[in-house]
Amino acid sequence: MPDSTKILLSEADIPQAWYNIQPDLPGPLPPVIHPGTLQPIGPDDLAPLFPMALIAQEVSQERWIEIPEPVRDIYRLWRPTPLFRARRLERYLDTPAHLYYKYEGVSPAGSHKPNTAVAQAFYNKEEGVKALTTETGAGQWGSSLAMACNFFGLGCEVFMVKVSYEQKPYRRSMMQTWGATVYPSPSTQTQAGRRVLAEHPDSPGSLGIAISEAVEAAATSGGVKKYSLGSVLNHVLLHQTVIGQEVMKQMELAGEYPDILIGCVGGGSNFGGFTLPFVREKLVNGRPTRIIAVEPTAAPSLTKGKYVYDFGDTGKMTPLIKMYTLGSSFIPAPIHAGGLRYHGMAPIVCYLYDLGVIEAVAVPQNPVFEAAVTFARCEGIMPAPEPSHAIRVAIDEALKCKETGEKKVIVFHVCGHGHFDMAAYDAYFAGKLPDYEYPAEEVEKALADLPAVG
Ligand SMILES: *Cc1c(COP(=O)(O)O)cnc(C)c1O
């Protein structure tokens, strides 16, 4: 298919197994630690929150984990997703580079997130759980989990950051259409929410508060409800590897192998899913690909953070994870790429970055939106603000090739569409988008507050 624009696979090509990178890493991942005892946590510590199958996947050393047929059957609704050759963008940039992009915006929820939501709902259903609780910011994750729970007949309770609940009503409507109950957080449903409301009745909420509410709702339900997380954890990256496995096959059909892979990182799940099969080729078979993670300058965990143990949430309720962090009390500026406003990063991504297998770069939001508009005008698709970070760096790399005359193969990940983000485009066109510089002082303050782990 060397001349195609869309490189398509058939349903039979949907991967049969998820790829687990853990056995292919040069050493074990650092253990997750209990904040009270400072000892590695065991399955029992996690059992009130997650089903056993997912707890097992979190630490599994099996290289391939079979995808259950009911999960693959739901994947068929939108998988395999297309890989495009960005021919119009190449012509516009006048670059000798070959540009390709994988597009996950074709899922019903509009991003990569259903790949793990469906898997998580399946395992919870299998173990007799009745409902899942979760938090959501702008609503990408909440809507994906709502859809997945709907397919498996599970209840779904979403604690949605109040300011988004009020300002971004359409993702909330999607969740309700798929049958979820959506609470503006802080809510009166939980002690955590009531405590915040007592002190700040007008609190706009935050992701940290919403996580505390969702965790409490699951932990106090006597096993009826469990909690679900849409990024960061090993099992989430595992489920997302369907993306990279498809890209591998699609690039074979295109008759090329990537010189450069580029994805955006918030918690690291779309990037991990897209790149880990290629990381394996690099680690195990020595195939040299540059693999670039792109983050916002407003939340530069990899490029400016410290590789230490920290809490996963602002409320300091989670176990301690070794990751590149800006400090769990650091609250990133309100950039429009809401999915990238996280203080930490997936442990697998951090491990690979520390090892030097992947690179990272941070970009401010105005150049990101400039790239988004260029991309939309060339390729038609409106990208979400998050993947537009990857598009920015892909364009920059293509322009470098123009200077040097190199014919590099650049593959980037467009992990979601921007149909619910058009207000951000409006702000860009009106010249009202601030470029937040690296907030050195606040990060320093938050890092001074790190938990003491030996
Ligand atoms: C949630 C989300 C992200 C950030 O999460 P990752 O785990 O880093 O992938 C990025 N892009 C989109 C479209 C999202 O919905």
The ligand as a MOL file (V3000), in Angstrom:
LIG
                    3D

  0  0  0     0  0            999 V3000
M  V30 BEGIN CTAB
M  V30 COUNTS 15 15 0 0 0
M  V30 BEGIN ATOM
M  V30 1 C -6.9070 12.0030 28.6410 0
M  V30 2 C -6.3120 12.4650 27.4010 0
M  V30 3 C -4.9170 12.7250 27.3020 0
M  V30 4 C -3.9590 12.6020 28.4470 0
M  V30 5 O -3.8530 11.3480 29.0000 0
M  V30 6 P -2.6780 10.3180 28.6510 0
M  V30 7 O -2.8480 9.2690 29.6840 0
M  V30 8 O -1.3680 11.0480 28.7780 0
M  V30 9 O -2.9170 9.8370 27.2890 0
M  V30 10 C -4.4170 13.1410 26.0780 0
M  V30 11 N -5.2090 13.3070 25.0270 0
M  V30 12 C -6.5360 13.0630 25.0680 0
M  V30 13 C -7.3460 13.2680 23.8250 0
M  V30 14 C -7.1280 12.6350 26.2630 0
M  V30 15 O -8.4440 12.3920 26.3050 0
M  V30 END ATOM
M  V30 BEGIN BOND
M  V30 1 1 1 2
M  V30 2 1 2 3
M  V30 3 2 2 14
M  V30 4 1 3 4
M  V30 5 2 3 10
M  V30 6 1 4 5
M  V30 7 1 5 6
M  V30 8 2 6 7
M  V30 9 1 6 8
M  V30 10 1 6 9
M  V30 11 1 10 11
M  V30 12 2 11 12
M  V30 13 1 12 13
M  V30 14 1 12 14
M  V30 15 1 14 15
M  V30 END BOND
M  V30 END CTAB
M  END
